Amino acid sequence: MGETQVKTGHPKGLWVLFGTEMWERFNFYGMRALLTLFLVNSLLMKEEEASLIYGGFLGLCYLTPMLGGFVADRFLGNRNCILLGGLLMATGQMLLFTSGSLFEGNLPLAKIIMYCGLGVIVFGNGFFKPNISSMVGSLYPKQEKTKLDTAFTIFYMGINIGAFLGQSICPLLGDVKDSGGIRDIHAFRWGFMAASGAMLIGTVLFYFLKNKYVVSPEGRPLGGLPSKNVAEDFEEGEAQKANFSGKALTIAGIAFIALGFFFHYAVGQNLIYTLIYSSGLSLAGLIISDTSLTKIERDRIIVIYIVSFFIIFFWAAFEQAGSSLTFIADNQTDRHFFGWQMPPSMVQIFNGLFVVVMAVPFSILWDSLRANNREPISPVKLAVGLVIISVSFFMIATQVSYIGTSGLLLVKWLILLYFLNTCAELCLSPIGLSLVGKLSPKRFASLLYGVFFLSNASGYALGGTLGSILPATGDKFEKAKELGIDLQAVLDNKITPTAEQLALLDQHQISAHNHFFAGFEIHNLYEFFMVFVVLTGIAALVLFALTPFLKKMMHGVR
């Protein structure tokens, strides 16, 4: 064994997990690139409705890992959950394919099948996601835990090669316009079909390679049935099982219901978003109430919570990629890229591309800083990520303020935005994952990854809400003009549209009023993007201010 380790530095099991995750991300991101455009063009939904469904779907994909992590830890083991999740996701994509084949003859049925498909993908993702991340950490012996930041960065590249393939192949098959710019609304299903196929490949590969390579440093198979765990799987002096008293579980249940009422009725969130926010908070409360926690363990868990809170604002901005930024790419962007007209859903591809290019330079950067004892602690890296994403949205806000309602944004600005977002993501996402691995007591590892993913879920839900306040893009003003309506005057309340005019606007999926956020009216794209600049900017400043306090609470973990 010693020989191979010197040679590669990383166990072969990492590459098996890398490959499985790569095909899964192909399936997920390929579908994500098409989803909102499919909802708007084939299923005839309004953009704000599509944004809310998109945010809710992504949020639920990060909520079910709680359930998946629990089922794996207690009943099925990591491996079986990964296989189950893969098959469910492939099935869900086939349901979307069916919806994309039926909508013309039977729109209501197509919508029902679309919701079922998304539901099946949500559960599949829940079984798949937490189990593959937690197995990466177990491949390494204790004395090599420092390799985890690098291992997760390599793993992260697998995710993004998959994302890149999915975001190039699915749009080429599914997001098709003819030379006159008329979209083929029947093509989306081929993109969903490709996503389903990719997921099947990943699941089959994992099935055949798992026993040989996915093993612990001593060569025992990893992620088998929990009843087969042995003492060596735990750190010394550490409790092996979480102890939740009946009282703690009851209080968590009551908190969940109370928070649900609060978010649904007081804040006015829809049911899916309510579920995401309240389960996140009640689960976090439940873990911290465990009686077996030592003071140091509890302090470290609190750091995970504080970091998770700030990550919400990052993802809310970052996930505009699939909703508002895709609509802007579709409707108000000059997408000529070196003479080639790019499909709008493909503009997201630059994120995955830049991660693949930048992941190694970033991990070299952290390694060389660490070698000179200059490496910033994780919360500082996260705050830097928030600053970068704030700057990127400020840049796009400035650009949009020049073009008005009739001009087109040049695609290079969206590409630059994705470049900056990617640098921000590399300061934040792999670092966050590895921080949870370093700070969490083993008996809570899957659950705390769950809490961490719940902060992603809340970020996506918030992103869906924020995406739905996207003001009218240029195409809406043009369309209204064709219908003989001055949309700007309607939005500024200078003229009151007639009932017929309102019906016409509604029929063309155009909103006749501006949206509000936190009491402010959003008049134009500049104001829309400034919302993200302010949210992420404030979050970065507060996180910087908290760093000394967090450093103390981490008790020596970097």
Disulfide bonds with the S-S distance in Angstrom:
none
